[in-house]
Amino acid sequence: MAKQVHFTNVSSEAFEQLRDKLKQLGLTLQGNEGNINEKGVKARYNYDAAQQRLDIDELSVGFPASMMVNEDSLVQRMASMVEEYGGRRA
């Protein structure tokens, strides 16, 4: 089942750090909104810099990523990354 996660108080710096760290995992976020469809991970994302809000919808993890993470563990990793820079789950 696909997951949703919403973050608030996400500064532009926090979003850039998240983008960089996800890229190290092989997931690329192009711009402030779009879709991820890489390595078995699918999601829609939207970052609103003015509202400092990041919404990730329809997150699902399939093969081959499912060999290392599931939806819950990926959400937890993203939450840790965002919280490191002052953001929090909504």
N, CA, C and O atoms as a GROMACS GRO file, in nm:
protein
  360
    1MET      N    1   0.084  -0.119   0.000
    1MET     CA    2   0.000   0.000   0.000
    1MET      C    3   0.089   0.125   0.000
    1MET      O    4   0.184   0.134   0.078
    2ALA      N    5   0.059   0.220  -0.085
    2ALA     CA    6   0.138   0.342  -0.097
    2ALA      C    7   0.122   0.428   0.029
    2ALA      O    8   0.017   0.429   0.093
    3LYS      N    9   0.227   0.498   0.062
    3LYS     CA   10   0.232   0.584   0.180
    3LYS      C   11   0.232   0.730   0.140
    3LYS      O   12   0.262   0.766   0.026
    4GLN      N   13   0.197   0.813   0.238
    4GLN     CA   14   0.208   0.958   0.223
    4GLN      C   15   0.285   1.008   0.343
    4GLN      O   16   0.274   0.954   0.453
    5VAL      N   17   0.362   1.112   0.323
    5VAL     CA   18   0.430   1.177   0.434
    5VAL      C   19   0.438   1.326   0.403
    5VAL      O   20   0.464   1.366   0.290
    6HIS      N   21   0.416   1.404   0.506
    6HIS     CA   22   0.416   1.549   0.491
    6HIS      C   23   0.509   1.608   0.596
    6HIS      O   24   0.507   1.568   0.713
    7PHE      N   25   0.590   1.704   0.553
    7PHE     CA   26   0.685   1.770   0.642
    7PHE      C   27   0.659   1.919   0.642
    7PHE      O   28   0.624   1.977   0.539
    8THR      N   29   0.676   1.981   0.759
    8THR     CA   30   0.664   2.126   0.771
    8THR      C   31   0.796   2.183   0.821
    8THR      O   32   0.884   2.109   0.866
    9ASN      N   33   0.808   2.314   0.812
    9ASN     CA   34   0.929   2.384   0.859
    9ASN      C   35   1.053   2.335   0.784
    9ASN      O   36   1.161   2.323   0.842
   10VAL      N   37   1.036   2.306   0.655
   10VAL     CA   38   1.146   2.256   0.572
   10VAL      C   39   1.206   2.375   0.497
   10VAL      O   40   1.149   2.424   0.400
   11SER      N   41   1.322   2.419   0.544
   11SER     CA   42   1.390   2.530   0.478
   11SER      C   43   1.442   2.485   0.342
   11SER      O   44   1.448   2.366   0.312
   12SER      N   45   1.477   2.582   0.260
   12SER     CA   46   1.536   2.549   0.130
   12SER      C   47   1.664   2.469   0.148
   12SER      O   48   1.693   2.378   0.071
   13GLU      N   49   1.742   2.503   0.251
   13GLU     CA   50   1.865   2.429   0.279
   13GLU      C   51   1.833   2.284   0.315
   13GLU      O   52   1.901   2.192   0.269
   14ALA      N   53   1.731   2.263   0.397
   14ALA     CA   54   1.692   2.127   0.435
   14ALA      C   55   1.648   2.048   0.313
   14ALA      O   56   1.682   1.930   0.300
   15PHE      N   57   1.572   2.111   0.223
   15PHE     CA   58   1.527   2.041   0.103
   15PHE      C   59   1.646   2.003   0.015
   15PHE      O   60   1.650   1.894  -0.040
   16GLU      N   61   1.743   2.094   0.003
   16GLU     CA   62   1.862   2.065  -0.078
   16GLU      C   63   1.943   1.950  -0.016
   16GLU      O   64   1.994   1.865  -0.088
   17GLN      N   65   1.954   1.949   0.116
   17GLN     CA   66   2.025   1.840   0.183
   17GLN      C   67   1.954   1.707   0.161
   17GLN      O   68   2.018   1.606   0.134
   18LEU      N   69   1.821   1.709   0.172
   18LEU     CA   70   1.744   1.587   0.148
   18LEU      C   71   1.763   1.540   0.004
   18LEU      O   72   1.784   1.421  -0.021
   19ARG      N   73   1.757   1.633  -0.087
   19ARG     CA   74   1.777   1.600  -0.229
   19ARG      C   75   1.914   1.535  -0.250
   19ARG      O   76   1.925   1.435  -0.321
   20ASP      N   77   2.018   1.594  -0.190
   20ASP     CA   78   2.154   1.539  -0.204
   20ASP      C   79   2.165   1.400  -0.143
   20ASP      O   80   2.225   1.311  -0.203
   21LYS      N   81   2.107   1.380  -0.026
   21LYS     CA   82   2.117   1.250   0.040
   21LYS      C   83   2.037   1.143  -0.034
   21LYS      O   84   2.080   1.028  -0.042
   22LEU      N   85   1.921   1.180  -0.088
   22LEU     CA   86   1.844   1.084  -0.166
   22LEU      C   87   1.917   1.049  -0.295
   22LEU      O   88   1.910   0.935  -0.343
   23LYS      N   89   1.988   1.146  -0.350
   23LYS     CA   90   2.065   1.119  -0.472
   23LYS      C   91   2.173   1.014  -0.445
   23LYS      O   92   2.204   0.932  -0.531
   24GLN      N   93   2.230   1.017  -0.324
   24GLN     CA   94   2.330   0.916  -0.286
   24GLN      C   95   2.268   0.776  -0.281
   24GLN      O   96   2.337   0.676  -0.299
   25LEU      N   97   2.136   0.771  -0.256
   25LEU     CA   98   2.065   0.643  -0.256
   25LEU      C   99   2.016   0.604  -0.396
   25LEU      O  100   1.957   0.498  -0.414
   26GLY      N  101   2.043   0.692  -0.494
   26GLY     CA  102   2.003   0.664  -0.631
   26GLY      C  103   1.868   0.720  -0.669
   26GLY      O  104   1.810   0.682  -0.771
   27LEU      N  105   1.815   0.812  -0.586
   27LEU     CA  106   1.684   0.872  -0.612
   27LEU      C  107   1.703   1.020  -0.642
   27LEU      O  108   1.760   1.094  -0.562
   28THR      N  109   1.654   1.063  -0.758
   28THR     CA  110   1.675   1.200  -0.802
   28THR      C  111   1.545   1.280  -0.796
   28THR      O  112   1.442   1.240  -0.850
   29LEU      N  113   1.552   1.394  -0.727
   29LEU     CA  114   1.438   1.487  -0.724
   29LEU      C  115   1.475   1.601  -0.818
   29LEU      O  116   1.568   1.677  -0.790
   30GLN      N  117   1.402   1.614  -0.927
   30GLN     CA  118   1.426   1.718  -1.026
   30GLN      C  119   1.334   1.835  -0.997
   30GLN      O  120   1.213   1.824  -1.015
   31GLY      N  121   1.388   1.946  -0.952
   31GLY     CA  122   1.307   2.063  -0.922
   31GLY      C  123   1.229   2.045  -0.792
   31GLY      O  124   1.254   1.952  -0.714
   32ASN      N  125   1.134   2.135  -0.770
   32ASN     CA  126   1.057   2.135  -0.646
   32ASN      C  127   0.936   2.043  -0.649
   32ASN      O  128   0.874   2.020  -0.545
   33GLU      N  129   0.901   1.991  -0.765
   33GLU     CA  130   0.790   1.898  -0.771
   33GLU      C  131   0.810   1.802  -0.887
   33GLU      O  132   0.875   1.834  -0.987
   34GLY      N  133   0.753   1.686  -0.870
   34GLY     CA  134   0.767   1.588  -0.976
   34GLY      C  135   0.741   1.448  -0.927
   34GLY      O  136   0.675   1.427  -0.826
   35ASN      N  137   0.796   1.354  -1.001
   35ASN     CA  138   0.778   1.212  -0.971
   35ASN      C  139   0.913   1.145  -0.956
   35ASN      O  140   1.011   1.183  -1.020
   36ILE      N  141   0.916   1.046  -0.870
   36ILE     CA  142   1.032   0.959  -0.857
   36ILE      C  143   0.988   0.824  -0.912
   36ILE      O  144   0.882   0.773  -0.877
   37ASN      N  145   1.071   0.767  -0.996
   37ASN     CA  146   1.046   0.632  -1.047
   37ASN      C  147   1.181   0.570  -1.079
   37ASN      O  148   1.219   0.555  -1.195
   38GLU      N  149   1.254   0.535  -0.972
   38GLU     CA  150   1.389   0.484  -0.987
   38GLU      C  151   1.412   0.368  -0.891
   38GLU      O  152   1.367   0.372  -0.777
   39LYS      N  153   1.481   0.269  -0.937
   39LYS     CA  154   1.525   0.156  -0.854
   39LYS      C  155   1.411   0.090  -0.775
   39LYS      O  156   1.433   0.035  -0.667
   40GLY      N  157   1.291   0.097  -0.830
   40GLY     CA  158   1.177   0.036  -0.763
   40GLY      C  159   1.102   0.129  -0.670
   40GLY      O  160   0.998   0.091  -0.615
   41VAL      N  161   1.152   0.251  -0.651
   41VAL     CA  162   1.085   0.349  -0.565
   41VAL      C  163   1.003   0.441  -0.654
   41VAL      O  164   1.053   0.497  -0.752
   42LYS      N  165   0.876   0.456  -0.618
   42LYS     CA  166   0.786   0.547  -0.690
   42LYS      C  167   0.722   0.641  -0.590
   42LYS      O  168   0.688   0.602  -0.479
   43ALA      N  169   0.707   0.767  -0.630
   43ALA     CA  170   0.642   0.866  -0.545
   43ALA      C  171   0.617   0.994  -0.625
   43ALA      O  172   0.679   1.018  -0.729
   44ARG      N  173   0.526   1.074  -0.573
   44ARG     CA  174   0.506   1.211  -0.621
   44ARG      C  175   0.552   1.301  -0.507
   44ARG      O  176   0.527   1.271  -0.391
   45TYR      N  177   0.618   1.411  -0.540
   45TYR     CA  178   0.661   1.503  -0.436
   45TYR      C  179   0.633   1.647  -0.478
   45TYR      O  180   0.629   1.679  -0.597
   46ASN      N  181   0.615   1.733  -0.377
   46ASN     CA  182   0.593   1.875  -0.401
   46ASN      C  183   0.653   1.951  -0.284
   46ASN      O  184   0.612   1.933  -0.169
   47TYR      N  185   0.751   2.036  -0.314
   47TYR     CA  186   0.812   2.121  -0.212
   47TYR      C  187   0.767   2.264  -0.237
   47TYR      O  188   0.788   2.318  -0.346
   48ASP      N  189   0.705   2.326  -0.137
   48ASP     CA  190   0.660   2.465  -0.144
   48ASP      C  191   0.754   2.546  -0.055
   48ASP      O  192   0.741   2.544   0.068
   49ALA      N  193   0.848   2.618  -0.117
   49ALA     CA  194   0.949   2.693  -0.042
   49ALA      C  195   0.885   2.804   0.043
   49ALA      O  196   0.928   2.829   0.155
   50ALA      N  197   0.782   2.871  -0.011
   50ALA     CA  198   0.718   2.979   0.064
   50ALA      C  199   0.650   2.928   0.191
   50ALA      O  200   0.655   2.992   0.295
   51GLN      N  201   0.586   2.812   0.181
   51GLN     CA  202   0.518   2.752   0.296
   51GLN      C  203   0.612   2.663   0.378
   51GLN      O  204   0.576   2.618   0.487
   52GLN      N  205   0.730   2.638   0.326
   52GLN     CA  206   0.828   2.547   0.386
   52GLN      C  207   0.763   2.411   0.414
   52GLN      O  208   0.773   2.357   0.524
   53ARG      N  209   0.697   2.358   0.312
   53ARG     CA  210   0.625   2.232   0.324
   53ARG      C  211   0.668   2.137   0.213
   53ARG      O  212   0.683   2.176   0.098
   54LEU      N  213   0.688   2.012   0.252
   54LEU     CA  214   0.724   1.906   0.157
   54LEU      C  215   0.621   1.795   0.170
   54LEU      O  216   0.604   1.739   0.278
   55ASP      N  217   0.554   1.764   0.061
   55ASP     CA  218   0.455   1.657   0.057
   55ASP      C  219   0.505   1.546  -0.034
   55ASP      O  220   0.545   1.571  -0.148
   56ILE      N  221   0.501   1.424   0.017
   56ILE     CA  222   0.538   1.307  -0.062
   56ILE      C  223   0.418   1.214  -0.061
   56ILE      O  224   0.376   1.168   0.045
   57ASP      N  225   0.365   1.187  -0.178
   57ASP     CA  226   0.244   1.106  -0.191
   57ASP      C  227   0.272   0.984  -0.278
   57ASP      O  228   0.366   0.982  -0.358
   58GLU      N  229   0.188   0.884  -0.260
   58GLU     CA  230   0.193   0.762  -0.341
   58GLU      C  231   0.331   0.696  -0.337
   58GLU      O  232   0.377   0.642  -0.437
   59LEU      N  233   0.396   0.700  -0.219
   59LEU     CA  234   0.527   0.639  -0.203
   59LEU      C  235   0.512   0.487  -0.197
   59LEU      O  236   0.440   0.434  -0.113
   60SER      N  237   0.582   0.420  -0.285
   60SER     CA  238   0.584   0.274  -0.282
   60SER      C  239   0.725   0.226  -0.314
   60SER      O  240   0.800   0.291  -0.388
   61VAL      N  241   0.760   0.112  -0.258
   61VAL     CA  242   0.893   0.056  -0.278
   61VAL      C  243   0.877  -0.085  -0.335
   61VAL      O  244   0.817  -0.173  -0.273
   62GLY      N  245   0.933  -0.105  -0.454
   62GLY     CA  246   0.931  -0.236  -0.518
   62GLY      C  247   1.074  -0.282  -0.542
   62GLY      O  248   1.170  -0.222  -0.494
   63PHE      N  249   1.086  -0.390  -0.616
   63PHE     CA  250   1.217  -0.448  -0.646
   63PHE      C  251   1.294  -0.356  -0.740
   63PHE      O  252   1.232  -0.305  -0.833
   64PRO      N  253   1.421  -0.331  -0.724
   64PRO     CA  254   1.515  -0.394  -0.633
   64PRO      C  255   1.529  -0.325  -0.498
   64PRO      O  256   1.588  -0.381  -0.406
   65ALA      N  257   1.476  -0.202  -0.484
   65ALA     CA  258   1.491  -0.129  -0.357
   65ALA      C  259   1.433  -0.206  -0.239
   65ALA      O  260   1.482  -0.193  -0.126
   66SER      N  261   1.330  -0.286  -0.264
   66SER     CA  262   1.265  -0.360  -0.156
   66SER      C  263   1.358  -0.460  -0.088
   66SER      O  264   1.326  -0.511   0.019
   67MET      N  265   1.471  -0.487  -0.150
   67MET     CA  266   1.567  -0.578  -0.088
   67MET      C  267   1.641  -0.508   0.026
   67MET      O  268   1.702  -0.574   0.110
   68MET      N  269   1.636  -0.373   0.028
   68MET     CA  270   1.708  -0.297   0.130
   68MET      C  271   1.618  -0.214   0.219
   68MET      O  272   1.649  -0.195   0.337
   69VAL      N  273   1.506  -0.164   0.167
   69VAL     CA  274   1.415  -0.079   0.244
   69VAL      C  275   1.270  -0.112   0.209
   69VAL      O  276   1.243  -0.172   0.105
   70ASN      N  277   1.179  -0.071   0.297
   70ASN     CA  278   1.037  -0.075   0.266
   70ASN      C  279   0.984   0.067   0.281
   70ASN      O  280   1.061   0.158   0.312
   71GLU      N  281   0.856   0.088   0.260
   71GLU     CA  282   0.800   0.222   0.267
   71GLU      C  283   0.825   0.286   0.404
   71GLU      O  284   0.864   0.403   0.412
   72ASP      N  285   0.802   0.210   0.511
   72ASP     CA  286   0.818   0.264   0.646
   72ASP      C  287   0.962   0.306   0.674
   72ASP      O  288   0.987   0.414   0.728
   73SER      N  289   1.057   0.221   0.637
   73SER     CA  290   1.196   0.254   0.666
   73SER      C  291   1.245   0.371   0.579
   73SER      O  292   1.327   0.451   0.624
   74LEU      N  293   1.195   0.382   0.456
   74LEU     CA  294   1.233   0.495   0.372
   74LEU      C  295   1.175   0.624   0.427
   74LEU      O  296   1.243   0.726   0.428
   75VAL      N  297   1.051   0.621   0.473
   75VAL     CA  298   0.990   0.739   0.536
   75VAL      C  299   1.071   0.778   0.659
   75VAL      O  300   1.097   0.897   0.680
   76GLN      N  301   1.111   0.682   0.739
   76GLN     CA  302   1.190   0.711   0.859
   76GLN      C  303   1.323   0.775   0.823
   76GLN      O  304   1.368   0.868   0.890
   77ARG      N  305   1.387   0.725   0.719
   77ARG     CA  306   1.515   0.784   0.674
   77ARG      C  307   1.494   0.928   0.630
   77ARG      O  308   1.573   1.016   0.666
   78MET      N  309   1.389   0.953   0.552
   78MET     CA  310   1.362   1.089   0.506
   78MET      C  311   1.330   1.180   0.624
   78MET      O  312   1.377   1.294   0.629
   79ALA      N  313   1.252   1.131   0.721
   79ALA     CA  314   1.217   1.211   0.838
   79ALA      C  315   1.344   1.248   0.916
   79ALA      O  316   1.358   1.362   0.960
   80SER      N  317   1.433   1.154   0.932
   80SER     CA  318   1.559   1.182   1.004
   80SER      C  319   1.639   1.289   0.932
   80SER      O  320   1.695   1.379   0.995
   81MET      N  321   1.645   1.280   0.799
   81MET     CA  322   1.719   1.378   0.721
   81MET      C  323   1.658   1.517   0.736
   81MET      O  324   1.730   1.615   0.755
   82VAL      N  325   1.525   1.526   0.727
   82VAL     CA  326   1.456   1.655   0.736
   82VAL      C  327   1.470   1.711   0.878
   82VAL      O  328   1.497   1.830   0.894
   83GLU      N  329   1.452   1.627   0.978
   83GLU     CA  330   1.459   1.672   1.118
   83GLU      C  331   1.599   1.720   1.154
   83GLU      O  332   1.614   1.808   1.239
   84GLU      N  333   1.700   1.665   1.090
   84GLU     CA  334   1.837   1.709   1.114
   84GLU      C  335   1.855   1.857   1.084
   84GLU      O  336   1.943   1.922   1.140
   85TYR      N  337   1.772   1.911   0.995
   85TYR     CA  338   1.780   2.051   0.956
   85TYR      C  339   1.662   2.134   1.007
   85TYR      O  340   1.634   2.241   0.952
   86GLY      N  341   1.592   2.086   1.109
   86GLY     CA  342   1.488   2.165   1.174
   86GLY      C  343   1.346   2.141   1.124
   86GLY      O  344   1.253   2.200   1.179
   87GLY      N  345   1.327   2.058   1.023
   87GLY     CA  346   1.192   2.027   0.976
   87GLY      C  347   1.129   1.922   1.065
   87GLY      O  348   1.195   1.866   1.152
   88ARG      N  349   1.001   1.896   1.043
   88ARG     CA  350   0.933   1.791   1.120
   88ARG      C  351   0.817   1.735   1.040
   88ARG      O  352   0.767   1.797   0.947
   89ARG      N  353   0.775   1.616   1.080
   89ARG     CA  354   0.658   1.554   1.015
   89ARG      C  355   0.535   1.631   1.056
   89ARG      O  356   0.520   1.673   1.170
   90ALA      N  357   0.446   1.648   0.960
   90ALA     CA  358   0.321   1.721   0.986
   90ALA      C  359   0.217   1.627   1.043
   90ALA      O  360   0.105   1.669   1.072
   0.00000   0.00000   0.00000
